[in-house]
Amino acid sequence: MADARPKPRLLLVTGMSGAGKSTVLDALEDMGWDIVDNLPADLLEGFVNGGEECRIAPAAVAMDVRSRGFDPDALADAIQSIPGVDAQILYVDCSDNELLRRYDETRRRHPLAPDRPAEDGIARERNLTGSLRKAADNLIDTTELSPADMREELIRRFGEPLDQPVLTITSFGFARGVSRTADLMFDVRFLPNPYWDEELRPLTGTDQQVRDYLARDPAWSEMVERTVSLLIDWIPRYWAAGKNYVTVAFGCTGGRHRSVAAAVAIAERLRQSGFSPNVRHRDLALPPTDAIGLHSAEARLNE
């Protein structure tokens, strides 16, 4: 009789140096995973099988350009060919500018450019690991993620299996750049801006006064109803098509009022419809800046 037990999970954690693989390993270890960092390539199968049969449940192995025998082109096939495990690849990525900032801040040298500028090593590593990125089952971009956000993301991805996609509703400010992680993006700058009300300016979209202000505009309720209807229809379709993670982003000028209120309202309505969205506000904790105020003023003059 065939063994009906699920195969132990094996996760190869790889990606760009400085993107946050150590944080990933720490989080997985806290979740009960067996962890090995910087494992030489020729020891991979021996670690998994222990020379006899697979005894891990589950395990994560970090391998990157520092690892002895690291061959990106062969590694994907090697991990998939290990018998007795459910093997996946997690590629941890980050924007080049953010990686440069981190290297400058920590004064570390890039492993592929010990005697050259860090950008040379980043470019070489990105080219070297391109095949692994394409083969990855999971991709996490840490450019905009705090360590706490990353831990939440890992819990959602590598915790207990779900019966619906991991749904994240996020807000952001266009003045600070568009959301890099969004699958669907909605621009709510057509709504009246609470920034121009001196009493509301210090508040955010999480405050009821701001939401009441927006609700006085007929466009608010129409936007909420139509967006919720669209998402209720589309989210199950994404799930049926095999998409495990769906991020819906709402943007306004500064990312503190309209987009935040929209994300909160949409998430509340989706919960009432049986979904379990996570809510993130990318720019809410950032202080308002004069540049954003000028950007908003210019936009108002052009209305």
C-alpha positions in Angstrom: 0.0 0.0 0.0 1.4 3.4 -1.0 2.3 5.8 1.8 -0.4 8.5 1.8 1.5 10.8 4.1 2.5 14.2 2.6 6.1 14.6 1.7 8.3 16.7 4.0 8.9 20.2 2.7 12.3 21.3 1.5 12.8 24.9 0.7 15.9 26.3 -1.1 16.4 29.9 0.0 18.5 31.9 -2.5 18.6 35.3 -4.1 20.5 38.5 -4.0 23.2 39.1 -1.3 21.8 41.7 1.1 18.2 41.1 0.2 17.3 39.5 3.6 17.9 35.8 3.4 19.1 35.7 7.0 15.9 37.3 8.1 14.0 34.7 6.1 15.9 31.9 7.8 15.4 33.4 11.3 11.6 33.6 10.6 11.4 30.0 9.3 13.4 28.7 12.3 10.9 30.4 14.6 8.1 28.6 12.6 9.8 25.2 13.4 11.8 24.6 10.3 15.2 23.0 10.3 17.7 25.6 9.0 21.1 25.3 7.3 22.8 28.4 6.0 25.5 28.4 3.3 25.4 24.7 2.7 28.0 23.4 0.1 26.3 22.1 -3.0 27.7 18.6 -2.8 26.3 18.2 0.7 22.7 19.0 -0.2 21.3 15.6 -0.8 23.2 14.1 2.1 21.7 16.7 4.4 18.2 15.9 3.2 18.3 12.2 3.3 20.9 11.6 6.0 22.4 8.8 3.9 19.3 6.6 4.2 15.8 8.0 3.9 14.4 11.5 4.3 13.8 12.4 7.9 13.2 16.2 7.7 9.9 17.9 8.2 10.3 20.6 7.1 13.8 22.1 6.2 15.1 25.2 4.6 18.6 25.4 3.0 20.2 28.7 2.1 22.6 28.7 -0.8 24.0 31.7 -2.7 27.1 32.9 -4.4 29.1 32.4 -1.1 28.3 28.7 -1.1 31.0 26.2 -2.2 30.1 24.7 -5.5 27.2 27.1 -6.2 26.0 26.5 -9.7 22.7 28.4 -10.4 22.1 26.7 -13.7 22.3 23.2 -12.1 20.9 23.9 -8.6 17.2 24.1 -9.6 17.4 20.6 -11.3 19.4 19.3 -8.4 16.9 20.2 -5.7 13.9 19.0 -7.7 15.5 15.7 -8.3 15.9 14.8 -4.6 13.6 12.0 -3.8 11.1 11.9 -1.0 10.5 15.7 -0.5 8.2 18.4 -1.7 11.0 20.8 -2.9 10.5 24.5 -3.7 12.7 27.4 -4.4 12.4 30.8 -2.7 14.2 33.7 -4.4 14.7 36.7 -2.2 15.1 39.9 -4.3 15.5 43.6 -3.7 15.9 46.7 -5.9 19.5 47.6 -6.8 19.1 51.1 -5.2 18.0 49.6 -1.9 20.8 47.0 -2.0 23.3 49.8 -2.6 21.8 51.7 0.4 22.1 48.7 2.6 25.7 48.0 1.6 26.6 51.6 2.2 24.8 51.7 5.6 26.5 48.5 6.9 29.8 49.1 5.1 29.9 45.5 4.0 31.7 44.4 0.9 29.8 42.5 -1.8 31.0 38.9 -2.0 31.4 39.2 -5.8 33.2 42.6 -5.7 35.5 42.7 -2.6 37.8 45.2 -4.3 35.3 47.0 -6.5 32.1 49.1 -6.0 29.1 47.2 -4.7 27.1 48.0 -7.8 29.6 45.8 -9.8 28.9 42.9 -7.6 25.1 43.4 -7.6 25.1 43.5 -11.4 27.2 40.4 -11.6 25.1 38.5 -9.1 21.8 39.5 -10.7 23.1 38.1 -14.0 24.5 35.0 -12.4 21.4 34.0 -10.5 18.9 34.9 -13.3 18.1 31.3 -14.1 17.3 30.6 -10.4 15.0 33.5 -10.2 13.1 32.3 -13.3 12.9 28.8 -11.8 11.7 30.0 -8.3 8.3 28.8 -7.0 8.2 31.8 -4.7 9.6 35.3 -5.1 9.7 37.9 -2.2 10.8 41.4 -3.0 12.1 43.0 0.3 12.6 46.5 -1.1 9.5 47.8 0.8 9.2 45.2 3.5 10.2 45.7 7.1 11.5 42.6 9.0 8.1 42.3 10.7 6.3 42.5 7.3 8.6 39.8 5.9 7.9 37.5 8.8 4.1 37.9 8.3 4.6 37.1 4.6 6.6 34.0 5.3 4.0 32.8 7.8 1.3 33.2 5.2 3.3 31.5 2.5 4.8 28.6 4.4 2.3 28.0 7.2 -0.7 25.8 7.0 -2.2 25.3 3.5 -5.0 27.8 2.6 -8.2 27.4 0.6 -7.9 30.9 -0.9 -5.1 33.1 -2.2 -3.1 35.2 0.3 -4.9 38.5 -0.2 -3.1 41.7 0.8 -4.8 45.2 0.6 -2.2 48.0 0.7 -2.1 51.7 0.5 0.7 53.9 -0.9 1.5 57.5 -2.0 2.3 58.2 -5.6 4.6 61.0 -4.5 6.9 58.3 -3.0 6.6 55.9 -6.0 4.1 53.3 -7.1 3.6 50.0 -5.2 6.1 47.4 -6.5 4.2 44.4 -5.3 0.7 45.2 -6.6 -1.2 42.9 -8.9 -4.1 45.3 -9.1 -3.7 49.1 -8.6 -6.4 51.7 -8.0 -5.8 55.4 -8.1 -8.1 57.2 -5.7 -6.8 60.7 -6.2 -10.2 61.7 -7.8 -11.6 61.8 -4.3 -11.6 65.1 -2.3 -8.3 65.4 -0.4 -8.5 65.7 3.4 -5.1 67.2 3.3 -6.7 70.6 2.5 -8.8 70.5 5.6 -6.6 71.9 8.5 -8.4 69.8 11.1 -8.1 66.6 9.1 -4.5 67.1 7.9 -2.8 65.7 11.0 -5.1 62.6 10.9 -5.0 59.6 8.6 -7.4 57.4 6.7 -7.6 55.1 9.8 -9.5 57.9 11.6 -13.2 57.9 11.4 -13.3 61.7 10.8 -11.4 61.2 7.6 -13.6 58.4 6.5 -16.8 60.4 7.3 -15.3 63.3 5.2 -14.8 61.1 2.2 -18.2 59.4 2.6 -19.9 62.8 2.1 -18.8 62.6 -1.6 -21.1 60.3 -3.7 -18.0 59.1 -5.5 -16.8 57.4 -2.4 -19.6 54.9 -1.9 -19.7 54.2 -5.6 -16.0 53.5 -5.7 -16.2 51.1 -2.7 -19.2 49.2 -4.1 -17.7 48.8 -7.6 -14.3 47.8 -6.4 -15.6 45.3 -3.9 -17.9 43.8 -6.5 -14.9 43.5 -8.9 -12.6 41.9 -6.3 -15.3 39.4 -5.2 -15.5 38.3 -8.8 -11.8 38.3 -9.6 -10.1 36.9 -6.5 -11.6 33.4 -6.9 -10.7 33.5 -10.6 -7.1 34.2 -9.6 -7.2 31.2 -7.2 -8.7 28.9 -9.9 -5.9 30.0 -12.3 -3.3 28.9 -9.7 -2.3 32.4 -8.3 -1.5 32.0 -4.6 -0.9 35.6 -3.7 -2.9 38.6 -4.7 -2.0 42.2 -3.7 -4.5 45.0 -4.3 -3.0 48.5 -3.9 -4.8 51.9 -3.5 -2.8 55.0 -4.2 -3.3 58.7 -3.4 -0.8 61.6 -3.3 0.9 61.1 0.0 -0.4 57.7 1.1 -1.9 59.0 4.4 -5.6 59.8 3.8 -7.6 58.7 0.8 -5.6 55.5 0.0 -5.5 54.4 3.6 -9.2 54.9 4.1 -9.9 53.1 0.8 -7.8 50.1 1.9 -9.5 49.9 5.3 -13.0 50.2 3.8 -12.4 47.6 1.1 -10.7 45.2 3.5 -13.7 45.4 5.9 -16.2 44.7 3.1 -14.1 41.8 1.8 -14.0 40.2 5.3 -17.8 40.4 5.4 -17.8 38.5 2.1 -15.7 35.6 3.5 -12.2 36.7 2.5 -9.3 37.2 4.9 -7.3 40.2 3.7 -4.1 41.4 5.3 -3.8 45.2 5.4 -0.6 47.2 4.9 -0.1 50.9 4.7 3.3 51.4 3.1 3.7 55.2 3.7 1.5 55.7 6.8 4.4 55.6 9.3 6.4 58.1 7.2 6.2 61.8 8.2 4.6 64.1 5.7 7.2 66.1 3.7 7.2 69.5 2.0 7.9 67.8 -1.3 4.6 65.9 -1.1 2.8 69.0 0.0 4.1 70.8 -3.1 3.3 67.9 -5.3 -0.3 67.9 -3.9 -0.6 71.7 -4.4 0.5 71.5 -8.0 -2.0 68.8 -8.7 -4.7 70.9 -7.1 -3.8 73.9 -9.3 -4.1 71.6 -12.4 -7.6 70.3 -11.4 
